[in-house]
Amino acid sequence: MSLEIKIKNTINNFDDVKSDEFLEILNQIMLEFKTELTIEYLKGKIQKILELKTEAEKKNQCKLLLPYYDWYLQGL
């Protein structure tokens, strides 16, 4: 499955996607960033999400990162 399809599926079915899957896709999107500052920022965000205890907390934080998914799709 292509990254574009994974992103669209995740956006459309966000409530059904596990945080680990969301973050895995975000890691793939990060490969497209050109600025090291943005990459480092997202790596920090991902690490903080991974340290959270419950899936609900992780999902709430993942939701805040959905604009990066939209950014990727707009660039296609």
C-alpha positions as CSV (number, residue, x, y, z in Angstrom):
1,M,0.0,0.0,0.0
2,S,1.4,3.4,-0.9
3,L,2.1,6.1,1.7
4,E,-0.5,8.3,0.1
5,I,-3.2,5.6,0.6
6,K,-2.1,4.9,4.2
7,I,-2.3,8.6,5.0
8,K,-5.8,9.0,3.5
9,N,-7.0,5.9,5.3
10,T,-5.6,7.1,8.5
11,I,-7.2,10.5,8.2
12,N,-10.6,9.0,7.2
13,N,-10.5,6.4,10.0
14,F,-8.5,8.1,12.7
15,D,-10.5,6.7,15.5
16,D,-9.7,3.1,14.4
17,V,-6.0,3.6,13.9
18,K,-3.6,2.7,16.7
19,S,-1.2,5.4,17.8
20,D,1.8,3.2,16.9
21,E,0.5,2.9,13.3
22,F,-0.1,6.7,13.2
23,L,3.5,7.4,14.4
24,E,5.0,4.9,11.9
25,I,3.3,6.8,9.0
26,L,4.5,10.1,10.5
27,N,8.0,8.8,10.5
28,Q,7.7,8.1,6.8
29,I,6.4,11.6,6.2
30,M,9.3,13.0,8.0
31,L,11.6,11.7,5.3
32,E,10.1,14.4,3.0
33,F,11.0,17.3,5.3
34,K,13.9,19.5,4.2
35,T,14.6,21.4,7.4
36,E,16.4,19.6,10.2
37,L,14.6,21.8,12.8
38,T,11.2,20.4,11.8
39,I,12.5,16.8,11.8
40,E,14.0,17.3,15.3
41,Y,10.8,18.8,16.5
42,L,8.7,15.9,15.3
43,K,11.2,13.3,16.7
44,G,10.7,15.0,20.1
45,K,7.0,15.0,19.8
46,I,7.0,11.3,18.8
47,Q,9.2,10.4,21.7
48,K,6.9,12.1,24.1
49,I,3.9,10.3,22.7
50,L,5.6,7.0,23.0
51,E,6.3,7.7,26.7
52,L,2.6,8.2,27.5
53,K,0.9,5.4,29.4
54,T,-2.5,5.0,27.8
55,E,-3.6,4.7,24.2
56,A,-6.2,7.4,24.8
57,E,-3.5,9.9,25.8
58,K,-1.4,8.9,22.8
59,K,-4.3,9.3,20.4
60,N,-5.1,12.8,21.8
61,Q,-1.5,13.8,21.1
62,C,-1.5,12.1,17.6
63,K,-4.6,14.1,16.7
64,L,-2.6,17.3,17.1
65,L,-0.1,16.1,14.5
66,L,-2.7,15.4,11.8
67,P,-1.8,18.7,9.9
68,Y,1.5,17.0,8.9
69,Y,-0.6,14.4,7.1
70,D,-2.5,17.1,5.3
71,W,0.8,18.8,4.4
72,Y,2.0,15.7,2.8
73,L,-1.1,15.2,0.7
74,Q,-1.1,18.8,-0.4
75,G,2.4,18.4,-1.8
76,L,1.4,15.5,-4.1
